[in-house]
Amino acid sequence: MSVTIAPAALAALFGAMALLAAVPGVSVMTVVARAAAGGFRHGVAAAAGIAVADAVFILVAIFGLALVADAMGGFFIIVKYLGAVFLVWLGVVLWQSGAETAEGASIARPVSLFSSFLAGFLLTFGDQKAILFYLGFLPAFLDMATLTLADAALVILAATIAIGAVKLAWAALAAGAAAKAPREALRLVNRAAAIVLVMTGLYLAASASGWLPGP
């Protein structure tokens, strides 16, 4: 199938997504925390998880599957709780790890890259309102009735580049700041990253329980 999206519309969509991704929020804090605690690669992994979850939501929005959000409401609540537990666990592990004391010390890397990927994915995928956001956001730039599979692929590519580039910039800043810090500062950064992850997890759990609005 051919692409029907006008270049101007795609450029506008790209710019809007990049601006929205730059706004500090729980997803940015997660990327920053993983990059500061585990290095740039962990920030990349967390950003990749966010991008994959966003791609799923974009597909749902483009193909008009709004009812999925309602039909799978209970499932999304479970995902939110799983994400909350996972983020809190990552925070506890980071807090206990501390900074390495060997020469050329750097922040400890106690978890795998896949763990960082899951942190980003579960945080984003646990927010069922993201579907509704894309259902309301995309029609402002695209004619939803005429979109093809090629259009969907192009939108996902644009979103991945726009959102991913911004998240990677945050990760680079966090990792760069941590790399230049002295040993004691590294320990403080490690502890700060742990607190951010735990607080993000608690926030996610509270939003799943209805005590707070979702991310």
MDAnalysis code that builds the backbone (N, CA, C; Angstrom):
import MDAnalysis as mda
import numpy as np

u = mda.Universe.empty(645, n_residues=215, atom_resindex=np.repeat(np.arange(215), 3), trajectory=True)
u.add_TopologyAttr("name", ["N", "CA", "C"] * 215)
u.add_TopologyAttr("resid", np.arange(1, 216))
u.add_TopologyAttr("resname", ["MET", "SER", "VAL", "THR", "ILE", "ALA", "PRO", "ALA", "ALA", "LEU", "ALA", "ALA", "LEU", "PHE", "GLY", "ALA", "MET", "ALA", "LEU", "LEU", "ALA", "ALA", "VAL", "PRO", "GLY", "VAL", "SER", "VAL", "MET", "THR", "VAL", "VAL", "ALA", "ARG", "ALA", "ALA", "ALA", "GLY", "GLY", "PHE", "ARG", "HIS", "GLY", "VAL", "ALA", "ALA", "ALA", "ALA", "GLY", "ILE", "ALA", "VAL", "ALA", "ASP", "ALA", "VAL", "PHE", "ILE", "LEU", "VAL", "ALA", "ILE", "PHE", "GLY", "LEU", "ALA", "LEU", "VAL", "ALA", "ASP", "ALA", "MET", "GLY", "GLY", "PHE", "PHE", "ILE", "ILE", "VAL", "LYS", "TYR", "LEU", "GLY", "ALA", "VAL", "PHE", "LEU", "VAL", "TRP", "LEU", "GLY", "VAL", "VAL", "LEU", "TRP", "GLN", "SER", "GLY", "ALA", "GLU", "THR", "ALA", "GLU", "GLY", "ALA", "SER", "ILE", "ALA", "ARG", "PRO", "VAL", "SER", "LEU", "PHE", "SER", "SER", "PHE", "LEU", "ALA", "GLY", "PHE", "LEU", "LEU", "THR", "PHE", "GLY", "ASP", "GLN", "LYS", "ALA", "ILE", "LEU", "PHE", "TYR", "LEU", "GLY", "PHE", "LEU", "PRO", "ALA", "PHE", "LEU", "ASP", "MET", "ALA", "THR", "LEU", "THR", "LEU", "ALA", "ASP", "ALA", "ALA", "LEU", "VAL", "ILE", "LEU", "ALA", "ALA", "THR", "ILE", "ALA", "ILE", "GLY", "ALA", "VAL", "LYS", "LEU", "ALA", "TRP", "ALA", "ALA", "LEU", "ALA", "ALA", "GLY", "ALA", "ALA", "ALA", "LYS", "ALA", "PRO", "ARG", "GLU", "ALA", "LEU", "ARG", "LEU", "VAL", "ASN", "ARG", "ALA", "ALA", "ALA", "ILE", "VAL", "LEU", "VAL", "MET", "THR", "GLY", "LEU", "TYR", "LEU", "ALA", "ALA", "SER", "ALA", "SER", "GLY", "TRP", "LEU", "PRO", "GLY", "PRO"])
u.atoms.positions = np.array([
    [0.837, -1.194, 0.000],
    [0.000, 0.000, 0.000],
    [0.875, 1.249, 0.000],
    [0.372, 2.303, -0.624],
    [1.145, 3.533, -0.731],
    [0.956, 4.420, 0.494],
    [1.874, 5.364, 0.638],
    [1.805, 6.328, 1.729],
    [0.884, 7.473, 1.324],
    [-0.052, 7.832, 2.201],
    [-1.000, 8.912, 1.903],
    [-0.768, 10.150, 2.756],
    [0.121, 10.061, 3.735],
    [0.357, 11.189, 4.640],
    [1.175, 12.267, 3.932],
    [0.710, 13.506, 4.009],
    [1.435, 14.620, 3.416],
    [2.708, 14.900, 4.214],
    [3.800, 15.231, 3.558],
    [5.058, 15.511, 4.261],
    [4.912, 16.585, 5.334],
    [4.121, 17.622, 5.043],
    [3.942, 18.700, 6.024],
    [3.249, 18.182, 7.279],
    [2.252, 17.328, 7.092],
    [1.533, 16.774, 8.238],
    [2.455, 15.877, 9.062],
    [3.277, 15.095, 8.392],
    [4.203, 14.213, 9.094],
    [5.244, 15.020, 9.866],
    [5.716, 16.112, 9.248],
    [6.697, 16.961, 9.916],
    [6.097, 17.616, 11.159],
    [4.842, 18.069, 11.049],
    [4.167, 18.683, 12.185],
    [3.964, 17.667, 13.307],
    [3.572, 16.462, 12.929],
    [3.387, 15.397, 13.916],
    [4.702, 15.066, 14.607],
    [5.762, 14.987, 13.828],
    [7.089, 14.696, 14.375],
    [7.495, 15.757, 15.399],
    [7.327, 17.023, 15.030],
    [7.705, 18.104, 15.934],
    [6.895, 18.100, 17.212],
    [5.593, 17.864, 17.092],
    [4.726, 17.849, 18.273],
    [5.106, 16.707, 19.218],
    [5.393, 15.543, 18.660],
    [5.774, 14.399, 19.492],
    [7.103, 14.656, 20.204],
    [8.042, 15.269, 19.499],
    [9.338, 15.568, 20.109],
    [9.187, 16.555, 21.265],
    [8.356, 17.575, 21.071],
    [8.138, 18.562, 22.128],
    [7.484, 17.922, 23.346],
    [6.474, 17.090, 23.100],
    [5.785, 16.436, 24.208],
    [6.725, 15.482, 24.950],
    [7.588, 14.793, 24.203],
    [8.515, 13.850, 24.826],
    [9.556, 14.555, 25.685],
    [9.825, 15.825, 25.374],
    [10.839, 16.577, 26.111],
    [10.341, 17.063, 27.460],
    [9.021, 17.076, 27.639],
    [8.454, 17.550, 28.904],
    [8.798, 16.559, 30.014],
    [9.444, 17.004, 31.104],
    [9.801, 16.083, 32.186],
    [8.564, 15.418, 32.775],
    [8.605, 14.126, 32.903],
    [7.509, 13.350, 33.462],
    [8.061, 12.039, 33.997],
    [7.167, 11.109, 34.332],
    [7.637, 9.859, 34.923],
    [8.470, 9.046, 33.939],
    [8.160, 9.114, 32.649],
    [8.955, 8.360, 31.679],
    [10.359, 8.946, 31.557],
    [10.447, 10.275, 31.547],
    [11.765, 10.918, 31.497],
    [12.559, 10.590, 32.756],
    [11.883, 10.625, 33.913],
    [12.574, 10.320, 35.165],
    [13.091, 8.886, 35.175],
    [12.323, 7.972, 34.579],
    [12.758, 6.584, 34.527],
    [14.005, 6.439, 33.667],
    [14.012, 7.080, 32.500],
    [15.176, 7.032, 31.618],
    [16.388, 7.653, 32.308],
    [16.195, 8.795, 32.932],
    [17.290, 9.483, 33.619],
    [17.837, 8.622, 34.757],
    [16.935, 8.027, 35.527],
    [17.365, 7.203, 36.657],
    [18.162, 6.001, 36.194],
    [17.703, 5.343, 35.133],
    [18.425, 4.160, 34.640],
    [19.777, 4.554, 34.041],
    [19.822, 5.687, 33.326],
    [21.086, 6.130, 32.734],
    [22.077, 6.562, 33.810],
    [21.591, 7.276, 34.823],
    [22.477, 7.733, 35.888],
    [23.003, 6.567, 36.705],
    [22.182, 5.548, 36.901],
    [22.586, 4.419, 37.735],
    [23.369, 3.364, 36.970],
    [23.041, 3.143, 35.702],
    [23.669, 2.059, 34.967],
    [24.441, 2.469, 33.742],
    [24.475, 3.753, 33.438],
    [25.173, 4.208, 32.246],
    [24.234, 4.437, 31.079],
    [24.778, 4.981, 30.005],
    [23.972, 5.381, 28.855],
    [23.202, 4.208, 28.254],
    [23.820, 3.020, 28.228],
    [23.142, 1.864, 27.624],
    [21.839, 1.534, 28.331],
    [21.819, 1.697, 29.639],
    [20.587, 1.419, 30.384],
    [19.524, 2.479, 30.093],
    [19.958, 3.708, 29.882],
    [19.013, 4.737, 29.467],
    [18.431, 4.432, 28.101],
    [19.283, 3.931, 27.193],
    [18.814, 3.540, 25.858],
    [17.802, 2.407, 25.971],
    [18.075, 1.427, 26.819],
    [17.164, 0.294, 26.982],
    [15.808, 0.751, 27.521],
    [15.818, 1.640, 28.497],
    [14.558, 2.147, 29.038],
    [13.791, 2.929, 27.978],
    [14.511, 3.747, 27.202],
    [13.876, 4.508, 26.127],
    [13.287, 3.578, 25.073],
    [13.979, 2.468, 24.800],
    [13.471, 1.499, 23.830],
    [12.170, 0.876, 24.317],
    [12.101, 0.585, 25.602],
    [10.872, 0.038, 26.160],
    [9.710, 0.999, 26.017],
    [9.966, 2.277, 26.254],
    [8.939, 3.301, 26.090],
    [8.493, 3.376, 24.643],
    [9.444, 3.328, 23.709],
    [9.137, 3.419, 22.284],
    [8.285, 2.246, 21.813],
    [8.600, 1.042, 22.294],
    [7.829, -0.140, 21.889],
    [6.387, -0.038, 22.386],
    [6.209, 0.379, 23.637],
    [4.857, 0.521, 24.171],
    [4.091, 1.603, 23.413],
    [4.757, 2.708, 23.084],
    [4.104, 3.767, 22.304],
    [3.698, 3.256, 20.926],
    [4.535, 2.419, 20.311],
    [4.208, 1.873, 18.995],
    [2.938, 1.028, 19.049],
    [2.790, 0.264, 20.122],
    [1.579, -0.548, 20.284],
    [0.352, 0.360, 20.377],
    [0.460, 1.413, 21.168],
    [-0.669, 2.328, 21.342],
    [-0.998, 3.064, 20.044],
    [0.015, 3.413, 19.288],
    [-0.221, 4.096, 18.009],
    [-0.972, 3.180, 17.047],
    [-0.587, 1.907, 17.002],
    [-1.296, 0.948, 16.154],
    [-2.753, 0.814, 16.574],
    [-2.965, 0.750, 17.886],
    [-4.334, 0.656, 18.401],
    [-5.142, 1.878, 17.989],
    [-4.542, 3.059, 18.118],
    [-5.257, 4.287, 17.769],
    [-5.533, 4.377, 16.278],
    [-4.544, 4.059, 15.450],
    [-4.697, 4.189, 14.002],
    [-5.787, 3.274, 13.460],
    [-5.851, 2.066, 13.980],
    [-6.815, 1.114, 13.443],
    [-8.124, 1.075, 14.226],
    [-8.366, 2.142, 14.998],
    [-9.665, 2.344, 15.621],
    [-10.063, 1.308, 16.637],
    [-9.090, 0.809, 17.397],
    [-9.425, -0.207, 18.379],
    [-9.618, 0.404, 19.761],
    [-10.394, 1.459, 19.815],
    [-10.601, 2.143, 21.089],
    [-11.253, 1.230, 22.118],
    [-12.086, 0.288, 21.640],
    [-12.781, -0.595, 22.566],
    [-11.818, -1.522, 23.301],
    [-10.619, -1.703, 22.751],
    [-9.652, -2.568, 23.407],
    [-9.317, -2.038, 24.800],
    [-9.236, -0.738, 24.927],
    [-8.907, -0.135, 26.215],
    [-9.930, -0.512, 27.271],
    [-11.228, -0.518, 26.873],
    [-12.270, -0.884, 27.815],
    [-12.297, -2.390, 28.049],
    [-12.154, -3.163, 26.974],
    [-12.218, -4.614, 27.085],
    [-11.073, -5.169, 27.921],
    [-9.920, -4.476, 27.878],
    [-8.745, -4.960, 28.595],
    [-8.435, -4.095, 29.805],
    [-9.447, -3.408, 30.316],
    [-9.213, -2.516, 31.449],
    [-8.560, -3.208, 32.622],
    [-9.084, -4.412, 32.982],
    [-8.510, -5.162, 34.089],
    [-7.076, -5.567, 33.831],
    [-6.780, -5.921, 32.589],
    [-5.425, -6.317, 32.226],
    [-4.455, -5.165, 32.406],
    [-4.875, -3.960, 32.014],
    [-4.001, -2.804, 32.141],
    [-3.738, -2.482, 33.608],
    [-4.721, -2.709, 34.463],
    [-4.517, -2.485, 35.890],
    [-3.446, -3.436, 36.416],
    [-3.506, -4.700, 35.980],
    [-2.500, -5.677, 36.390],
    [-1.112, -5.251, 35.915],
    [-1.040, -4.773, 34.657],
    [0.248, -4.321, 34.116],
    [0.785, -3.152, 34.931],
    [-0.108, -2.264, 35.338],
    [0.318, -1.123, 36.153],
    [0.949, -1.600, 37.463],
    [0.287, -2.546, 38.121],
    [0.823, -3.044, 39.386],
    [2.149, -3.773, 39.180],
    [2.241, -4.560, 38.099],
    [3.503, -5.238, 37.795],
    [4.616, -4.228, 37.558],
    [4.297, -3.185, 36.807],
    [5.277, -2.135, 36.559],
    [5.697, -1.445, 37.842],
    [4.729, -1.196, 38.726],
    [5.030, -0.531, 39.991],
    [5.965, -1.388, 40.846],
    [5.652, -2.676, 40.952],
    [6.496, -3.578, 41.741],
    [7.898, -3.667, 41.153],
    [7.969, -3.738, 39.836],
    [9.259, -3.863, 39.167],
    [10.123, -2.628, 39.394],
    [9.528, -1.440, 39.277],
    [10.288, -0.210, 39.478],
    [10.763, -0.079, 40.917],
    [9.902, -0.439, 41.867],
    [10.298, -0.385, 43.280],
    [11.449, -1.362, 43.530],
    [11.366, -2.560, 42.931],
    [12.436, -3.555, 43.094],
    [13.756, -3.019, 42.543],
    [13.714, -2.400, 41.354],
    [14.928, -1.818, 40.782],
    [15.511, -0.769, 41.721],
    [14.638, 0.061, 42.302],
    [15.103, 1.095, 43.209],
    [15.774, 0.510, 44.443],
    [15.186, -0.545, 45.003],
    [15.762, -1.189, 46.188],
    [17.125, -1.794, 45.867],
    [17.237, -2.456, 44.706],
    [18.518, -3.046, 44.298],
    [19.584, -1.971, 44.142],
    [19.212, -0.842, 43.519],
    [20.175, 0.244, 43.331],
    [20.608, 0.839, 44.670],
    [19.678, 0.992, 45.573],
    [19.990, 1.571, 46.875],
    [21.000, 0.693, 47.617],
    [20.817, -0.618, 47.527],
    [21.680, -1.553, 48.246],
    [23.047, -1.720, 47.583],
    [23.103, -1.442, 46.279],
    [24.348, -1.694, 45.548],
    [25.432, -0.688, 45.890],
    [25.059, 0.596, 46.039],
    [26.037, 1.637, 46.286],
    [26.944, 1.848, 45.101],
    [27.993, 2.649, 45.270],
    [28.952, 2.884, 44.185],
    [30.135, 1.938, 44.339],
    [30.702, 1.544, 43.228],
    [31.879, 0.684, 43.265],
    [33.044, 1.452, 43.888],
    [33.864, 0.738, 44.605],
    [34.974, 1.410, 45.295],
    [36.325, 1.212, 44.610],
    [36.320, 0.455, 43.527],
    [37.583, 0.228, 42.821],
    [38.040, 1.502, 42.128],
    [39.310, 1.523, 41.710],
    [39.843, 2.687, 41.014],
    [39.053, 2.902, 39.723],
    [38.782, 4.169, 39.433],
    [37.954, 4.470, 38.272],
    [36.514, 4.103, 38.533],
    [36.064, 4.299, 39.769],
    [34.729, 3.853, 40.171],
    [33.659, 4.464, 39.302],
    [32.620, 3.708, 39.133],
    [31.433, 4.172, 38.425],
    [30.232, 3.604, 39.119],
    [29.064, 4.090, 38.799],
    [27.849, 3.609, 39.441],
    [27.653, 2.130, 39.133],
    [27.284, 1.354, 40.126],
    [27.114, -0.081, 39.941],
    [26.001, -0.380, 38.956],
    [26.168, -1.511, 38.261],
    [25.173, -1.935, 37.284],
    [24.612, -3.286, 37.706],
    [23.710, -3.302, 38.690],
    [23.268, -4.561, 39.264],
    [22.168, -5.253, 38.470],
    [21.620, -4.592, 37.477],
    [20.519, -5.175, 36.724],
    [20.874, -5.229, 35.246],
    [20.133, -6.070, 34.515],
    [20.413, -6.261, 33.099],
    [19.795, -5.149, 32.260],
    [20.233, -5.085, 31.006],
    [19.644, -4.135, 30.074],
    [18.165, -4.456, 29.853],
    [17.825, -5.738, 29.866],
    [16.425, -6.132, 29.689],
    [15.571, -5.611, 30.830],
    [16.135, -5.553, 32.034],
    [15.400, -4.998, 33.167],
    [15.093, -3.523, 32.938],
    [16.053, -2.799, 32.387],
    [15.820, -1.387, 32.084],
    [14.775, -1.233, 30.985],
    [14.834, -2.132, 29.984],
    [13.827, -2.123, 28.920],
    [12.441, -2.348, 29.507],
    [12.314, -3.327, 30.395],
    [11.018, -3.618, 31.011],
    [10.516, -2.446, 31.843],
    [11.444, -1.755, 32.501],
    [11.046, -0.600, 33.306],
    [10.348, 0.439, 32.439],
    [10.940, 0.738, 31.278],
    [10.315, 1.702, 30.374],
    [9.034, 1.182, 29.754],
    [9.042, -0.106, 29.362],
    [7.870, -0.682, 28.697],
    [6.677, -0.768, 29.642],
    [6.883, -1.329, 30.828],
    [5.773, -1.511, 31.754],
    [5.208, -0.181, 32.233],
    [6.091, 0.795, 32.446],
    [5.620, 2.113, 32.868],
    [4.677, 2.708, 31.828],
    [5.051, 2.619, 30.554],
    [4.248, 3.203, 29.477],
    [3.031, 2.344, 29.161],
    [3.232, 1.033, 29.041],
    [2.138, 0.146, 28.667],
    [1.086, 0.047, 29.763],
    [1.472, 0.352, 30.990],
    [0.519, 0.315, 32.087],
    [-0.408, 1.509, 32.117],
    [-0.174, 2.476, 31.236],
    [-1.023, 3.671, 31.188],
    [-2.023, 3.529, 30.052],
    [-3.214, 2.967, 30.353],
    [-4.195, 2.749, 29.292],
    [-4.715, 4.049, 28.701],
    [-4.561, 5.153, 29.409],
    [-5.035, 6.432, 28.880],
    [-4.179, 6.905, 27.713],
    [-3.019, 6.277, 27.519],
    [-2.182, 6.630, 26.369],
    [-2.905, 6.314, 25.063],
    [-3.725, 5.254, 25.066],
    [-4.508, 4.942, 23.872],
    [-5.447, 6.097, 23.556],
    [-6.145, 6.562, 24.586],
    [-7.083, 7.667, 24.387],
    [-6.349, 8.934, 23.964],
    [-5.124, 9.113, 24.483],
    [-4.333, 10.271, 24.085],
    [-4.045, 10.227, 22.592],
    [-3.570, 9.092, 22.113],
    [-3.257, 8.983, 20.693],
    [-4.509, 9.048, 19.828],
    [-5.618, 8.527, 20.337],
    [-6.871, 8.620, 19.584],
    [-7.299, 10.072, 19.412],
    [-6.976, 10.907, 20.381],
    [-7.318, 12.317, 20.271],
    [-6.239, 13.150, 19.623],
    [-4.986, 12.682, 19.719],
    [-3.843, 13.446, 19.233],
    [-3.617, 13.266, 17.735],
    [-3.625, 12.037, 17.275],
    [-3.303, 11.765, 15.876],
    [-4.271, 12.407, 14.881],
    [-5.605, 12.415, 15.159],
    [-6.520, 13.032, 14.183],
    [-6.273, 14.513, 13.940],
    [-5.537, 15.163, 14.865],
    [-5.235, 16.581, 14.670],
    [-4.239, 16.779, 13.531],
    [-3.526, 15.707, 13.159],
    [-2.512, 15.811, 12.117],
    [-2.791, 14.914, 10.914],
    [-3.589, 13.853, 11.125],
    [-3.773, 12.850, 10.082],
    [-5.251, 12.605, 9.799],
    [-5.529, 12.156, 8.583],
    [-6.872, 11.722, 8.218],
    [-6.961, 10.242, 8.563],
    [-7.530, 9.928, 9.721],
    [-7.526, 8.566, 10.219],
    [-8.280, 7.596, 9.319],
    [-9.230, 8.120, 8.532],
    [-10.058, 7.249, 7.703],
    [-9.317, 6.719, 6.484],
    [-8.236, 7.371, 6.107],
    [-7.537, 6.973, 4.873],
    [-6.168, 6.356, 5.127],
    [-5.797, 6.190, 6.379],
    [-4.461, 5.681, 6.679],
    [-4.303, 4.228, 6.247],
    [-3.147, 3.910, 5.682],
    [-2.833, 2.557, 5.235],
    [-1.805, 1.934, 6.173],
    [-1.470, 0.670, 5.930],
    [-0.431, 0.023, 6.718],
    [0.906, 0.734, 6.563],
    [1.170, 1.214, 5.343],
    [2.402, 1.966, 5.112],
    [2.403, 3.259, 5.922],
    [1.235, 3.913, 6.005],
    [1.124, 5.128, 6.816],
    [1.401, 4.807, 8.287],
    [0.809, 3.710, 8.768],
    [1.000, 3.317, 10.161],
    [2.471, 3.087, 10.460],
    [3.158, 2.403, 9.539],
    [4.591, 2.154, 9.721],
    [5.373, 3.458, 9.744],
    [4.980, 4.401, 8.905],
    [5.668, 5.691, 8.844],
    [5.441, 6.493, 10.119],
    [4.224, 6.461, 10.640],
    [3.922, 7.176, 11.893],
    [4.713, 6.578, 13.046],
    [4.762, 5.259, 13.112],
    [5.516, 4.607, 14.181],
    [6.996, 4.944, 14.070],
    [7.523, 4.965, 12.850],
    [8.926, 5.332, 12.654],
    [9.185, 6.760, 13.110],
    [8.280, 7.670, 12.736],
    [8.429, 9.071, 13.133],
    [8.365, 9.211, 14.652],
    [7.424, 8.498, 15.274],
    [7.289, 8.569, 16.727],
    [8.520, 7.996, 17.420],
    [9.028, 6.881, 16.896],
    [10.205, 6.253, 17.500],
    [11.414, 7.185, 17.445],
    [11.595, 7.848, 16.306],
    [12.734, 8.760, 16.159],
    [12.550, 10.002, 17.025],
    [11.349, 10.593, 16.970],
    [11.101, 11.829, 17.713],
    [11.181, 11.604, 19.220],
    [10.454, 10.591, 19.701],
    [10.429, 10.327, 21.140],
    [11.763, 9.742, 21.593],
    [12.293, 8.808, 20.780],
    [13.554, 8.171, 21.158],
    [14.711, 9.148, 21.223],
    [14.794, 10.064, 20.270],
    [15.903, 11.024, 20.258],
    [15.891, 11.897, 21.506],
    [14.709, 12.321, 21.897],
    [14.605, 13.171, 23.091],
    [14.982, 12.382, 24.344],
    [14.459, 11.164, 24.447],
    [14.770, 10.341, 25.622],
    [16.264, 10.015, 25.675],
    [16.879, 9.781, 24.519],
    [18.308, 9.490, 24.492],
    [19.130, 10.712, 24.908],
    [18.629, 11.903, 24.561],
    [19.316, 13.121, 24.992],
    [19.298, 13.226, 26.517],
    [18.143, 12.918, 27.123],
    [18.051, 12.903, 28.587],
    [19.010, 11.868, 29.165],
    [19.048, 10.687, 28.543],
    [19.930, 9.621, 29.028],
    [21.392, 10.037, 28.943],
    [21.775, 10.678, 27.843],
    [23.155, 11.115, 27.668],
    [23.538, 12.150, 28.718],
    [22.648, 13.084, 28.994],
    [22.924, 14.091, 30.014],
    [23.108, 13.453, 31.384],
    [22.231, 12.502, 31.717],
    [22.315, 11.850, 33.022],
    [23.567, 11.004, 33.139],
    [23.862, 10.226, 32.089],
    [25.041, 9.367, 32.123],
    [26.320, 10.196, 32.137],
    [26.352, 11.294, 31.374],
    [27.530, 12.147, 31.337],
    [27.807, 12.797, 32.675],
    [26.749, 13.249, 33.336],
    [26.915, 13.876, 34.647],
    [27.432, 12.862, 35.660],
    [26.920, 11.635, 35.590],
    [27.353, 10.602, 36.533],
    [28.798, 10.195, 36.290],
    [29.209, 10.147, 35.013],
    [30.557, 9.691, 34.674],
    [31.639, 10.651, 35.184],
    [31.310, 11.925, 35.313],
    [32.292, 12.924, 35.724],
    [32.293, 13.158, 37.235],
    [31.407, 12.496, 37.923],
    [31.269, 12.753, 39.350],
    [32.294, 11.961, 40.161],
    [32.761, 12.506, 41.291],
    [33.664, 11.759, 42.180],
    [32.918, 10.612, 42.862],
    [33.655, 9.745, 43.548],
    [33.085, 8.528, 44.109],
    [31.900, 8.803, 45.029],
    [32.057, 9.749, 45.960],
    [30.957, 10.028, 46.886],
    [29.736, 10.558, 46.148],
    [29.983, 11.369, 45.128],
    [28.863, 11.889, 44.338],
    [28.166, 10.753, 43.599],
    [28.959, 9.773, 43.150],
    [28.361, 8.620, 42.470],
    [27.410, 7.877, 43.392],
    [27.821, 7.738, 44.646],
    [26.961, 7.054, 45.594],
    [25.665, 7.837, 45.791],
    [25.782, 9.153, 45.855],
    [24.588, 9.980, 46.013],
    [23.682, 9.891, 44.790],
    [24.304, 9.889, 43.594],
    [23.514, 9.752, 42.364],
    [22.803, 8.404, 42.332],
    [23.526, 7.373, 42.766],
    [22.944, 6.031, 42.801],
    [21.727, 6.010, 43.731],
    [21.888, 6.619, 44.894],
    [20.786, 6.663, 45.857],
    [19.635, 7.521, 45.321],
    [19.982, 8.635, 44.673],
    [18.930, 9.495, 44.116],
    [18.155, 8.761, 43.021],
    [18.881, 8.020, 42.168],
    [18.221, 7.246, 41.126],
    [17.307, 6.197, 41.733],
    [17.763, 5.575, 42.824],
    [16.942, 4.570, 43.496],
    [15.658, 5.195, 44.030],
    [15.781, 6.376, 44.622],
    [14.597, 7.055, 45.165],
    [13.619, 7.398, 44.049],
    [14.162, 7.880, 42.916],
    [13.299, 8.220, 41.782],
    [12.522, 6.995, 41.305],
    [13.208, 5.858, 41.192],
    [12.542, 4.647, 40.723],
    [11.478, 4.182, 41.706],
    [11.793, 4.218, 42.995],
    [10.816, 3.797, 44.001],
    [9.603, 4.723, 44.003],
    [9.851, 6.031, 43.954],
    [8.743, 6.991, 43.950],
    [7.885, 6.844, 42.694],
    [8.547, 6.581, 41.551],
    [7.800, 6.367, 40.310],
    [6.936, 5.122, 40.421],
    [7.496, 4.057, 40.992],
    [6.721, 2.842, 41.176],
    [5.534, 3.056, 42.097],
    [5.741, 3.775, 43.203],
    [4.640, 4.060, 44.126],
    [3.576, 4.927, 43.468],
    [4.015, 5.874, 42.645],
    [3.070, 6.720, 41.918],
    [2.233, 5.886, 40.960],
    [2.886, 4.938, 40.277],
    [2.184, 4.074, 39.338],
    [1.165, 3.206, 40.077],
    [1.550, 2.689, 41.234],
    [0.628, 1.875, 42.025],
    [-0.553, 2.708, 42.520],
    [-0.271, 3.943, 42.943],
    [-1.345, 4.810, 43.426],
    [-2.324, 5.161, 42.315],
    [-1.799, 5.376, 41.097],
    [-2.677, 5.692, 39.973],
    [-3.502, 4.474, 39.577],
    [-2.928, 3.269, 39.710],
    [-3.663, 2.044, 39.404],
    [-4.797, 1.835, 40.404],
    [-4.563, 2.276, 41.635],
    [-5.585, 2.136, 42.676],
    [-6.636, 3.230, 42.615],
    [-6.393, 4.230, 41.768],
    [-7.348, 5.331, 41.651],
    [-7.127, 6.446, 42.653],
    [-6.054, 6.352, 43.433],
    [-5.780, 7.395, 44.418],
    [-5.226, 8.654, 43.771],
    [-4.533, 8.490, 42.646],
    [-3.951, 9.615, 41.926],
    [-4.245, 9.462, 40.443],
    [-4.240, 10.569, 39.673],
    [-4.405, 10.444, 38.218],
    [-3.221, 9.725, 37.625],
    [-3.447, 8.989, 36.526],
    [-2.384, 8.213, 35.880],
    [-1.343, 9.096, 35.255],
    [-0.152, 8.495, 34.919],
    [0.938, 9.269, 34.301],
    [0.596, 9.687, 32.894],
])
